[in-house]
Amino acid sequence: LVNLIFAFTIAFQIPIIVIFLVKLKIINISKIKKARPYLYVFSFILAAILTPPDVLSQIFLALPMILLFELGLILSKLVTK
């Protein structure tokens, strides 16, 4: 249970991290968009590591991570304009 709470805590920081990296010009939005498929796979791998060995809990962690990543992209576009 503690690992799952820790994993969701990390997942909800993703939009802040994406906006922070784009705002500081460490990475630009076009590079993030090109790396999108790799980030999706990384989300599922990270979910597999952080959750119990149950497929549903891995999916329930990976999907919010992906959605929060996309939210971070949208918000970073708004911040950089």
N, CA, C and O atoms as a GROMACS GRO file, in nm:
protein
  324
    1LEU      N    1   0.082  -0.121   0.000
    1LEU     CA    2   0.000   0.000   0.000
    1LEU      C    3   0.086   0.126   0.000
    1LEU      O    4   0.053   0.223  -0.067
    2VAL      N    5   0.195   0.123   0.074
    2VAL     CA    6   0.283   0.240   0.080
    2VAL      C    7   0.347   0.264  -0.056
    2VAL      O    8   0.361   0.379  -0.098
    3ASN      N    9   0.387   0.157  -0.125
    3ASN     CA   10   0.445   0.173  -0.259
    3ASN      C   11   0.344   0.233  -0.356
    3ASN      O   12   0.381   0.315  -0.440
    4LEU      N   13   0.220   0.193  -0.344
    4LEU     CA   14   0.117   0.245  -0.433
    4LEU      C   15   0.091   0.393  -0.407
    4LEU      O   16   0.074   0.470  -0.501
    5ILE      N   17   0.088   0.432  -0.282
    5ILE     CA   18   0.070   0.574  -0.248
    5ILE      C   19   0.189   0.655  -0.297
    5ILE      O   20   0.172   0.764  -0.351
    6PHE      N   21   0.309   0.602  -0.279
    6PHE     CA   22   0.429   0.668  -0.328
    6PHE      C   23   0.425   0.682  -0.480
    6PHE      O   24   0.463   0.786  -0.534
    7ALA      N   25   0.380   0.579  -0.550
    7ALA     CA   26   0.373   0.582  -0.696
    7ALA      C   27   0.274   0.687  -0.744
    7ALA      O   28   0.303   0.760  -0.839
    8PHE      N   29   0.158   0.696  -0.680
    8PHE     CA   30   0.061   0.797  -0.721
    8PHE      C   31   0.109   0.938  -0.686
    8PHE      O   32   0.077   1.033  -0.757
    9THR      N   33   0.186   0.951  -0.579
    9THR     CA   34   0.244   1.081  -0.546
    9THR      C   35   0.338   1.126  -0.655
    9THR      O   36   0.337   1.243  -0.695
   10ILE      N   37   0.420   1.035  -0.704
   10ILE     CA   38   0.510   1.068  -0.814
   10ILE      C   39   0.431   1.099  -0.941
   10ILE      O   40   0.464   1.193  -1.013
   11ALA      N   41   0.327   1.022  -0.967
   11ALA     CA   42   0.248   1.041  -1.088
   11ALA      C   43   0.184   1.179  -1.093
   11ALA      O   44   0.177   1.240  -1.200
   12PHE      N   45   0.138   1.229  -0.980
   12PHE     CA   46   0.072   1.358  -0.980
   12PHE      C   47   0.170   1.475  -0.987
   12PHE      O   48   0.128   1.590  -0.997
   13GLN      N   49   0.299   1.447  -0.981
   13GLN     CA   50   0.400   1.551  -0.997
   13GLN      C   51   0.442   1.567  -1.144
   13GLN      O   52   0.514   1.661  -1.178
   14ILE      N   53   0.399   1.478  -1.230
   14ILE     CA   54   0.441   1.478  -1.370
   14ILE      C   55   0.408   1.610  -1.441
   14ILE      O   56   0.496   1.663  -1.509
   15PRO      N   57   0.286   1.665  -1.430
   15PRO     CA   58   0.262   1.792  -1.500
   15PRO      C   59   0.353   1.904  -1.452
   15PRO      O   60   0.397   1.987  -1.531
   16ILE      N   61   0.380   1.908  -1.323
   16ILE     CA   62   0.468   2.011  -1.269
   16ILE      C   63   0.609   1.995  -1.323
   16ILE      O   64   0.674   2.094  -1.358
   17ILE      N   65   0.657   1.873  -1.331
   17ILE     CA   66   0.791   1.847  -1.383
   17ILE      C   67   0.800   1.886  -1.530
   17ILE      O   68   0.898   1.948  -1.572
   18VAL      N   69   0.700   1.850  -1.610
   18VAL     CA   70   0.700   1.883  -1.753
   18VAL      C   71   0.700   2.035  -1.772
   18VAL      O   72   0.778   2.087  -1.851
   19ILE      N   73   0.614   2.105  -1.700
   19ILE     CA   74   0.608   2.251  -1.712
   19ILE      C   75   0.740   2.313  -1.669
   19ILE      O   76   0.789   2.405  -1.733
   20PHE      N   77   0.797   2.263  -1.561
   20PHE     CA   78   0.923   2.315  -1.509
   20PHE      C   79   1.035   2.298  -1.612
   20PHE      O   80   1.112   2.391  -1.635
   21LEU      N   81   1.045   2.180  -1.674
   21LEU     CA   82   1.149   2.155  -1.773
   21LEU      C   83   1.133   2.242  -1.898
   21LEU      O   84   1.231   2.289  -1.954
   22VAL      N   85   1.009   2.262  -1.940
   22VAL     CA   86   0.984   2.345  -2.058
   22VAL      C   87   1.008   2.492  -2.026
   22VAL      O   88   1.066   2.564  -2.107
   23LYS      N   89   0.965   2.536  -1.910
   23LYS     CA   90   0.980   2.677  -1.871
   23LYS      C   91   1.128   2.714  -1.857
   23LYS      O   92   1.167   2.825  -1.894
   24LEU      N   93   1.210   2.624  -1.805
   24LEU     CA   94   1.353   2.651  -1.791
   24LEU      C   95   1.431   2.624  -1.920
   24LEU      O   96   1.553   2.638  -1.924
   25LYS      N   97   1.360   2.585  -2.025
   25LYS     CA   98   1.416   2.556  -2.157
   25LYS      C   99   1.521   2.445  -2.152
   25LYS      O  100   1.618   2.446  -2.228
   26ILE      N  101   1.501   2.351  -2.061
   26ILE     CA  102   1.586   2.233  -2.056
   26ILE      C  103   1.549   2.139  -2.170
   26ILE      O  104   1.636   2.074  -2.229
   27ILE      N  105   1.422   2.133  -2.199
   27ILE     CA  106   1.372   2.052  -2.310
   27ILE      C  107   1.256   2.129  -2.373
   27ILE      O  108   1.181   2.198  -2.303
   28ASN      N  109   1.241   2.116  -2.504
   28ASN     CA  110   1.129   2.186  -2.568
   28ASN      C  111   1.015   2.088  -2.598
   28ASN      O  112   1.031   1.966  -2.592
   29ILE      N  113   0.902   2.145  -2.628
   29ILE     CA  114   0.779   2.066  -2.645
   29ILE      C  115   0.790   1.970  -2.762
   29ILE      O  116   0.739   1.858  -2.756
   30SER      N  117   0.857   2.012  -2.869
   30SER     CA  118   0.866   1.923  -2.986
   30SER      C  119   0.948   1.797  -2.955
   30SER      O  120   0.917   1.690  -3.006
   31LYS      N  121   1.051   1.810  -2.872
   31LYS     CA  122   1.129   1.691  -2.834
   31LYS      C  123   1.046   1.598  -2.746
   31LYS      O  124   1.057   1.475  -2.757
   32ILE      N  125   0.965   1.655  -2.660
   32ILE     CA  126   0.879   1.573  -2.575
   32ILE      C  127   0.777   1.500  -2.661
   32ILE      O  128   0.747   1.382  -2.637
   33LYS      N  129   0.723   1.568  -2.761
   33LYS     CA  130   0.625   1.504  -2.849
   33LYS      C  131   0.687   1.389  -2.927
   33LYS      O  132   0.623   1.286  -2.948
   34LYS      N  133   0.813   1.406  -2.970
   34LYS     CA  134   0.880   1.298  -3.043
   34LYS      C  135   0.907   1.178  -2.953
   34LYS      O  136   0.908   1.064  -2.999
   35ALA      N  137   0.929   1.204  -2.825
   35ALA     CA  138   0.960   1.096  -2.730
   35ALA      C  139   0.834   1.038  -2.666
   35ALA      O  140   0.844   0.953  -2.578
   36ARG      N  141   0.719   1.082  -2.710
   36ARG     CA  142   0.592   1.039  -2.649
   36ARG      C  143   0.575   0.887  -2.644
   36ARG      O  144   0.538   0.836  -2.539
   37PRO      N  145   0.600   0.812  -2.752
   37PRO     CA  146   0.582   0.665  -2.742
   37PRO      C  147   0.675   0.601  -2.638
   37PRO      O  148   0.635   0.508  -2.568
   38TYR      N  149   0.797   0.652  -2.629
   38TYR     CA  150   0.891   0.598  -2.531
   38TYR      C  151   0.846   0.630  -2.388
   38TYR      O  152   0.863   0.550  -2.297
   39LEU      N  153   0.789   0.748  -2.371
   39LEU     CA  154   0.739   0.785  -2.238
   39LEU      C  155   0.618   0.702  -2.198
   39LEU      O  156   0.600   0.671  -2.081
   40TYR      N  157   0.537   0.665  -2.295
   40TYR     CA  158   0.424   0.576  -2.265
   40TYR      C  159   0.474   0.440  -2.217
   40TYR      O  160   0.425   0.386  -2.118
   41VAL      N  161   0.572   0.386  -2.288
   41VAL     CA  162   0.629   0.256  -2.248
   41VAL      C  163   0.696   0.268  -2.112
   41VAL      O  164   0.683   0.180  -2.027
   42PHE      N  165   0.768   0.378  -2.090
   42PHE     CA  166   0.833   0.401  -1.961
   42PHE      C  167   0.731   0.409  -1.848
   42PHE      O  168   0.757   0.362  -1.737
   43SER      N  169   0.614   0.468  -1.876
   43SER     CA  170   0.509   0.476  -1.775
   43SER      C  171   0.462   0.336  -1.734
   43SER      O  172   0.442   0.309  -1.616
   44PHE      N  173   0.445   0.250  -1.831
   44PHE     CA  174   0.402   0.113  -1.799
   44PHE      C  175   0.512   0.035  -1.727
   44PHE      O  176   0.484  -0.045  -1.638
   45ILE      N  177   0.637   0.058  -1.764
   45ILE     CA  178   0.748  -0.010  -1.695
   45ILE      C  179   0.758   0.039  -1.551
   45ILE      O  180   0.774  -0.041  -1.459
   46LEU      N  181   0.748   0.170  -1.531
   46LEU     CA  182   0.753   0.225  -1.396
   46LEU      C  183   0.635   0.177  -1.312
   46LEU      O  184   0.651   0.148  -1.194
   47ALA      N  185   0.519   0.168  -1.374
   47ALA     CA  186   0.402   0.117  -1.302
   47ALA      C  187   0.421  -0.029  -1.265
   47ALA      O  188   0.377  -0.072  -1.158
   48ALA      N  189   0.486  -0.105  -1.351
   48ALA     CA  190   0.511  -0.246  -1.320
   48ALA      C  191   0.609  -0.261  -1.204
   48ALA      O  192   0.599  -0.356  -1.125
   49ILE      N  193   0.702  -0.169  -1.193
   49ILE     CA  194   0.801  -0.176  -1.084
   49ILE      C  195   0.739  -0.131  -0.952
   49ILE      O  196   0.766  -0.192  -0.848
   50LEU      N  197   0.658  -0.027  -0.956
   50LEU     CA  198   0.609   0.034  -0.832
   50LEU      C  199   0.484  -0.030  -0.773
   50LEU      O  200   0.454  -0.011  -0.656
   51THR      N  201   0.412  -0.106  -0.852
   51THR     CA  202   0.287  -0.164  -0.802
   51THR      C  203   0.305  -0.312  -0.772
   51THR      O  204   0.404  -0.373  -0.813
   52PRO      N  205   0.210  -0.369  -0.700
   52PRO     CA  206   0.213  -0.514  -0.680
   52PRO      C  207   0.200  -0.586  -0.814
   52PRO      O  208   0.156  -0.526  -0.912
   53PRO      N  209   0.236  -0.712  -0.820
   53PRO     CA  210   0.233  -0.784  -0.948
   53PRO      C  211   0.091  -0.816  -0.994
   53PRO      O  212   0.056  -0.933  -1.013
   54ASP      N  213   0.014  -0.716  -1.011
   54ASP     CA  214  -0.124  -0.729  -1.057
   54ASP      C  215  -0.140  -0.639  -1.179
   54ASP      O  216  -0.107  -0.521  -1.174
   55VAL      N  217  -0.191  -0.693  -1.286
   55VAL     CA  218  -0.201  -0.619  -1.411
   55VAL      C  219  -0.294  -0.499  -1.396
   55VAL      O  220  -0.265  -0.392  -1.449
   56LEU      N  221  -0.403  -0.514  -1.326
   56LEU     CA  222  -0.498  -0.403  -1.311
   56LEU      C  223  -0.437  -0.285  -1.236
   56LEU      O  224  -0.456  -0.170  -1.276
   57SER      N  225  -0.364  -0.311  -1.130
   57SER     CA  226  -0.303  -0.200  -1.057
   57SER      C  227  -0.195  -0.133  -1.141
   57SER      O  228  -0.174  -0.012  -1.128
   58GLN      N  229  -0.127  -0.208  -1.224
   58GLN     CA  230  -0.028  -0.149  -1.314
   58GLN      C  231  -0.096  -0.057  -1.416
   58GLN      O  232  -0.046   0.052  -1.444
   59ILE      N  233  -0.207  -0.102  -1.470
   59ILE     CA  234  -0.281  -0.020  -1.566
   59ILE      C  235  -0.341   0.102  -1.497
   59ILE      O  236  -0.340   0.212  -1.552
   60PHE      N  237  -0.392   0.083  -1.375
   60PHE     CA  238  -0.452   0.195  -1.302
   60PHE      C  239  -0.349   0.299  -1.261
   60PHE      O  240  -0.386   0.412  -1.230
   61LEU      N  241  -0.223   0.264  -1.259
   61LEU     CA  242  -0.119   0.363  -1.234
   61LEU      C  243  -0.065   0.421  -1.364
   61LEU      O  244  -0.040   0.542  -1.371
   62ALA      N  245  -0.047   0.340  -1.466
   62ALA     CA  246   0.012   0.386  -1.591
   62ALA      C  247  -0.080   0.483  -1.666
   62ALA      O  248  -0.033   0.582  -1.721
   63LEU      N  249  -0.209   0.455  -1.669
   63LEU     CA  250  -0.300   0.544  -1.742
   63LEU      C  251  -0.307   0.684  -1.682
   63LEU      O  252  -0.301   0.781  -1.758
   64PRO      N  253  -0.319   0.700  -1.550
   64PRO     CA  254  -0.314   0.837  -1.497
   64PRO      C  255  -0.179   0.905  -1.523
   64PRO      O  256  -0.174   1.027  -1.543
   65MET      N  257  -0.070   0.828  -1.522
   65MET     CA  258   0.059   0.888  -1.552
   65MET      C  259   0.062   0.942  -1.695
   65MET      O  260   0.114   1.051  -1.719
   66ILE      N  261   0.006   0.867  -1.788
   66ILE     CA  262   0.002   0.912  -1.927
   66ILE      C  263  -0.089   1.033  -1.942
   66ILE      O  264  -0.053   1.130  -2.009
   67LEU      N  265  -0.205   1.029  -1.879
   67LEU     CA  266  -0.297   1.143  -1.887
   67LEU      C  267  -0.237   1.267  -1.822
   67LEU      O  268  -0.254   1.378  -1.873
   68LEU      N  269  -0.169   1.250  -1.711
   68LEU     CA  270  -0.106   1.365  -1.645
   68LEU      C  271   0.012   1.417  -1.727
   68LEU      O  272   0.039   1.537  -1.725
   69PHE      N  273   0.080   1.330  -1.798
   69PHE     CA  274   0.186   1.373  -1.889
   69PHE      C  275   0.127   1.460  -2.000
   69PHE      O  276   0.183   1.565  -2.033
   70GLU      N  277   0.016   1.416  -2.057
   70GLU     CA  278  -0.049   1.494  -2.163
   70GLU      C  279  -0.100   1.628  -2.108
   70GLU      O  280  -0.091   1.730  -2.176
   71LEU      N  281  -0.153   1.627  -1.987
   71LEU     CA  282  -0.196   1.752  -1.923
   71LEU      C  283  -0.077   1.845  -1.905
   71LEU      O  284  -0.089   1.966  -1.926
   72GLY      N  285   0.037   1.791  -1.867
   72GLY     CA  286   0.158   1.872  -1.854
   72GLY      C  287   0.200   1.933  -1.986
   72GLY      O  288   0.246   2.047  -1.989
   73LEU      N  289   0.185   1.858  -2.095
   73LEU     CA  290   0.216   1.913  -2.228
   73LEU      C  291   0.123   2.029  -2.264
   73LEU      O  292   0.168   2.133  -2.312
   74ILE      N  293  -0.005   2.009  -2.239
   74ILE     CA  294  -0.103   2.114  -2.270
   74ILE      C  295  -0.076   2.239  -2.187
   74ILE      O  296  -0.076   2.350  -2.240
   75LEU      N  297  -0.052   2.221  -2.059
   75LEU     CA  298  -0.026   2.336  -1.972
   75LEU      C  299   0.106   2.404  -2.006
   75LEU      O  300   0.117   2.526  -1.994
   76SER      N  301   0.206   2.328  -2.047
   76SER     CA  302   0.332   2.390  -2.084
   76SER      C  303   0.319   2.471  -2.213
   76SER      O  304   0.388   2.572  -2.230
   77LYS      N  305   0.232   2.428  -2.304
   77LYS     CA  306   0.204   2.509  -2.423
   77LYS      C  307   0.141   2.642  -2.384
   77LYS      O  308   0.176   2.746  -2.439
   78LEU      N  309   0.049   2.638  -2.288
   78LEU     CA  310  -0.016   2.760  -2.243
   78LEU      C  311   0.081   2.852  -2.169
   78LEU      O  312   0.072   2.974  -2.180
   79VAL      N  313   0.173   2.795  -2.095
   79VAL     CA  314   0.268   2.875  -2.017
   79VAL      C  315   0.370   2.942  -2.108
   79VAL      O  316   0.412   3.054  -2.081
   80THR      N  317   0.412   2.874  -2.215
   80THR     CA  318   0.516   2.929  -2.301
   80THR      C  319   0.463   3.031  -2.401
   80THR      O  320   0.543   3.102  -2.463
   81LYS      N  321   0.335   3.041  -2.419
   81LYS     CA  322   0.281   3.140  -2.515
   81LYS      C  323   0.286   3.279  -2.460
   81LYS      O  324   0.245   3.374  -2.527
   0.00000   0.00000   0.00000
